[in-house]
Amino acid sequence: MAYIAVLGHGVVGSGVLEVLTTHTASITKRAKEEIKVKYILDLKDFPGLPYSDCFTKDFQVILNDPEIQIVVEVMGGLHPAYDFVKACLENGKSVVTSNKELVAKKGAELLAIAQRNNLNFLFEASVGGGIPIIRPISQCLAANEVTEIAGILNGTTNFILTKMIREQMTFGDALALAQKLGYAERDPRADVEGDDACRKICILASLAFGTHVYPDSVYTEGITKITLEDVDFADVWGGVIKLIGSVKMLESGQVHIMVCPMFVHRGSQLASVDDVFNGIMVRGDATGDVVFYGKGAGKLPTASAVVADVIDCVKHFKARKYLFWDEAKPNYIADFGSMKTSAYVRVAAESGDAAYSAAESVFGSVTRLLAKKPVESEAGFTVSGLTENELQEKLAALEERGVRVLNRIRISDY
């Protein structure tokens, strides 16, 4: 018998309990041992459930019970989750979590504690919900040198952009619909400003390249400035707009990492990832591009990934799974401003011709885009071969000439 405790009985926590109770026989067969939930930590009361007698409000009860071998943390947020998880690892208990903020900000420290104590700290559900991605990178693709990872890592923003593309809904209307359907929180900033996707690409970068990447070191841009005019220009260009998290290993040994909206060509596998689905492309030197696709969130998909990690923990009580990365190091993140980029730019001037004339004067050469639904005095064009700093300087030069820069969206090569 393997006794576990679950910290949190919210959406994911209740899903974990549901999966464990409805799939008991098959889980026992796979784990080769029965898994029993002894405690559930939550400040609320949940009477009338089959496992209501398992609830406790005192974390110390869980921490001091020697029978508890695995703790499942599904509370979310950094505190008190970090303090609880650290205490569990320091007191001989392996931990499974779905908490992307925790792993992105404290992963190196917690993995080191787990290693010192010959324990497991597993987090498959922290990226992609029910999509297997952590295990494939660390095991199935282990023979490859992973050179790049890019993906649609947030279902809320992908749903909003899909509605804007397919149904010509404004950003505000699409966000309101996402909130109504339960895809977006009442406070959606973590999603629409790119923070959620940033945490996930940090975890993937840390895992793939072996050095911790902190979210506050990553250039992050959300989708709040995207308009239907931008959607129209993307269509004319030959693609769609997606919020992409990407990381690439450079020859210098540094990584180039960012989260931002991008034009993605229709021929890309990522272009067809719509609604609340996620798509993650891993580029390896032996396999080429491998894409993982599925629902990136949700009660049962995420719970499924959590329970899979619990089973893995049970099977590796005496044989620790190797999952590790080093603490961050200086100058590991490449200077963002020095990176080459291609971009779409939308501007406004006295007339479209005046805007194009000014753009060509500043950039030397631009590729004009002719909107299907032209807006008077606005123009769209693409540029390439510039560094991020050079692009910003030229956009500032346009502003000095009386041309308003309405938006700038990078162009992907995925």
PyMOL commands that set and color helices and strands:
alter all, ss='L'
color gray80, all
select helices_A, chain A and resi 11-22+24-31+52-54+59-63+81-90+100-116+124-126+134-140+155-167+171-180+189-192+195-209+215-217+228-237+299-315+336-338+352-363+388-400
alter helices_A, ss='H'
color red, helices_A
select strands_A, chain A and resi 2-7+35-41+55-56+68-73+94-97+121-122+146-152+219-220+239-249+255-265+277-284+288-295+340-348+367-369+378-387+404-411
alter strands_A, ss='S'
color yellow, strands_A
deselect
rebuild
show_as cartoon
